[in-house]
Amino acid sequence: MLAFLAFAVLPTAVEGQKIKVEFDKNLNFSNFRTFAFAPHNAVSRPLLVANIAGAIEEELTARGLQKDTVHPDLYIQMYGGVDSDTAVTYSDLNGEN
């Protein structure tokens, strides 16, 4: 019964995600040695932004780039949004209106 419930409810909890990444495909990224993040301004989910920035920093550092907030070769700007739709259905189980 628990397995059936998991298979019945789980797909409704999963939302589709749209991820769009833009960059110049002709740009040679091997020329960059340092990076910095552009200001994030007001964001609705600062912890999410911090997690994403941390993951980007970890990946760039692993690839040999160093963080330089004074004169970076590469600026990273993050944009994002979260939209959610909610649908509610009410049924009177007692048969009353």
C-alpha positions in Angstrom: 0.0 0.0 0.0 2.9 2.4 0.9 4.6 1.7 -2.5 1.3 2.4 -4.3 0.9 5.7 -2.4 4.4 6.7 -3.3 4.0 6.0 -7.0 0.6 7.8 -7.0 1.6 10.9 -5.1 5.3 11.4 -6.1 4.7 12.3 -9.7 2.3 15.1 -8.7 5.0 16.6 -6.4 7.6 16.7 -9.1 7.6 19.9 -11.1 9.1 20.5 -14.5 12.2 22.7 -14.5 13.3 25.0 -17.3 16.9 25.8 -17.2 18.5 28.2 -19.7 22.2 28.9 -19.9 23.5 31.5 -22.2 27.1 32.0 -23.3 29.2 32.8 -26.4 29.9 29.5 -28.1 32.9 31.0 -29.9 34.6 32.3 -26.8 37.7 30.4 -25.6 37.1 30.0 -21.8 40.7 28.6 -21.4 41.9 32.2 -21.5 40.2 33.0 -18.1 42.3 32.6 -15.0 40.2 34.6 -12.4 36.5 35.1 -11.7 34.1 37.2 -9.5 30.4 37.3 -9.0 28.4 40.3 -10.1 26.0 41.7 -7.4 22.9 39.5 -6.9 20.7 42.5 -5.9 17.4 41.6 -4.2 16.7 37.9 -4.5 13.7 36.1 -3.1 15.7 33.1 -2.0 19.1 34.2 -0.8 20.0 30.7 0.6 19.4 29.2 -2.9 21.6 31.8 -4.5 24.3 31.2 -2.0 24.2 27.4 -2.7 24.3 28.0 -6.4 27.2 30.5 -6.1 29.0 28.0 -3.9 28.6 25.2 -6.4 29.8 27.5 -9.3 32.8 28.6 -7.2 33.7 25.1 -6.3 33.6 24.0 -9.9 35.6 26.9 -11.3 38.2 26.5 -8.6 38.5 22.8 -9.4 39.1 23.8 -13.0 42.0 26.0 -12.0 40.4 29.5 -11.8 40.9 31.7 -8.8 38.4 34.1 -7.2 39.5 37.7 -7.6 37.1 40.4 -6.6 39.4 43.3 -7.6 40.3 42.6 -11.3 38.7 39.3 -12.5 38.9 38.1 -16.0 35.4 36.7 -15.9 32.3 38.1 -14.1 29.5 35.7 -13.3 25.9 37.0 -13.2 23.1 34.9 -12.0 19.4 35.4 -12.7 16.6 33.2 -11.7 13.0 32.9 -10.8 10.7 30.5 -9.1 7.1 30.1 -10.3 4.7 27.7 -8.8 1.0 26.9 -9.5 -1.3 25.5 -6.9 -4.5 23.7 -7.6 -6.9 22.9 -4.8 -9.9 20.6 -5.1 -12.4 20.3 -2.3 -14.9 17.5 -1.9 -17.4 17.2 0.8 -17.0 13.6 1.9 -20.3 13.8 3.9 -22.3 14.5 0.8 -23.5 17.9 2.1 -23.2 21.1 -0.1 
